[in-house]
Amino acid sequence: VQQGTTDHKQWYQRRVRGTMVDMVYMKIARLFVLLAFVSLPTLPIACAQRERFNIVDFGAVGDGKTINTIPIQKAIYAASQVSGGGDVFIPSGGVFVTGQVRLLSHVHIWVDTNAELYASDQPQQYQCISSITTDSGPCDYPVIYAENATNIALKGYGSINGGANDPPNHLVLSYNATTNFITPVEFNFTGCAGYSCRPKLVVFKNCNKIEFKDLTLKNSPMWTNDLVQSNDILIENVTVVGDRNWPNNDGFDIIDSNNVIIKDSLISTGDDCIAIIAHSSLPCSNITVINTQLYSTSAAIKLSSFDKNSTGDVYNLLFNNITILNTNRGICIDPRWGTGNIYNATFSNLQIQTQYFSDPWWGSSEPIYITSMSMDDQHPWTGAVYDINFVNITAVSENGVVLYAQDKPLQNILFENVDVTIWQYTEYSRSTRDYRPAPTPDFFYAPTDGYFVFNANEISITNSKVTFQKPIESFWGSCLNTTQTTFSQTPDLDCELPTTFN
């Protein structure tokens, strides 16, 4: 049955209602916070057993060498032909090398325990799939992709492996031991540009009713999961692991997609763990992330707009009960290109630990970072960021909260029960401001403030605290450093800056 917009909203609302124990207090008619959650209901089990299609029966060999693209695609096609669809079964004990395969409607791939799908490193195994993300080139080259499909899933207790630095040095061009930064091998793909010359692990475009469950997805050479202009997505108990020194291996990129739930999962990557980005005129909305652990050498959570065609809004987002550890930048809202807006996002009950990494990685250990600005004259941002709420957050970081707007002021940003401890403790410890990608100067020295706020209106800080952890550092700045900023009420900020710097 074709799903319309109303059906999508009802599906999402039913899912979210299943997570709530209670919804309490609205603040100034705009703040909603979910204080407690129970597990979302699992998808209903079908009355009839789904037919299973073992790829071995189609000629696949799990010896870690044989390329099984054709047998796997044959199994997918066979599963798509049965009433209600079937499961493509990757059996235990084998490593099945594959090139690009296309997932069809009503087909689920099940990777069994101790089974692995391993991405081929042969460029001829991949074809160009048209991409809407102009920042990564005109083509995607995914290992698994689907387009205009309904009811598709990746499940099981095995893994899908992109092979980036696994085995060691595989697909590695060079490694800088000083910066802990890997330069990957770029594939000789036709029509690719820049860092798009590497395979993404999964690309689903214009699809409905997508499920990821129990699976491990690891070592992607490029973005791990790219979910584009798709709706009704459930990601549950999934592990995404990428080399922490590998660039562009994002965990989940949710682009112009709606009605998404990520729960009970773990994501550890070099690049952004979860990136929610506007790239077209379509909205990106109704997204919930709960009970999840995030680790990143870049940003744990990113909200952005980045395309000349980015006129769609990003809105109605909830992040609750999330742990962010060993990460460069915790929460990052950084639109750089487009005309849409980012609004109605709530971050509640978060534990954050951020730290400096080497200069190639964007970020300066900010637990919370909102910057609204153009990338450059050729990539203008004219949208707005407003109605963003941070509630019940504890952070230990090497930098403070940064809010900065270039043109339109940030509007209605609320901090309630936010406790930030600033402590310089890594070998990369420094005091910098990092606005990349942005016009120069985009990366420079700046004092470490508890809150740095530039060009913002109706900021609210209540029952919050900043602690500068001893020993005293010469580059510590102010508890609250504001310019061109108005507050909805007098800030209620308890700040323990050592008296030497008062």
Buried (B, 14 or more C-beta within 10 A) or exposed (E): EEBEEEBBBEBBEEBBEBBEEEEEEEBEEBBBBBBEBEEBEEEEEEEEEBBBBBBBBBEBBBEEEBBBBBBBBBBBBBBBEEEEBBBBBBBBEBBBBBBBBBBBBBBBBBBBEEBBBBBBBEBEBBBBBEBBBBBBBBBBBBBBBBBEBBBBBBBBBBBBBBBBBBEEEBBBEEEEEEBBBBEBBBBEBEEBEEBBBBBBBBBBBBBBBBBBBBBBBBBBBBBBBBBBBBBBBBBBBBBBBBBBBBBBBBBBBBBBBBBBBBBBBBBBBBBBBBBBBBBBBBBBBBBBBBBBBBBBBBBBBBBBBBBEBBBBBBBBBBBBBBBBBBBBBBBBBBBBBBBBBBBBBBBBBBBBBBBBBBBEBBBBBBBBBBBBBBBBEEBBBBBBBBBBBBBBBBBBBBBBBBBBBBEBBBBBBBBBBBBBBBBBEEEBBBBBBBBBBBEEEBBEEBBBBBBBBBBBBBBBBBEBBBBBBEEEBEEBBBBBBBEEBEBBEEBEBEBBBEEEBE
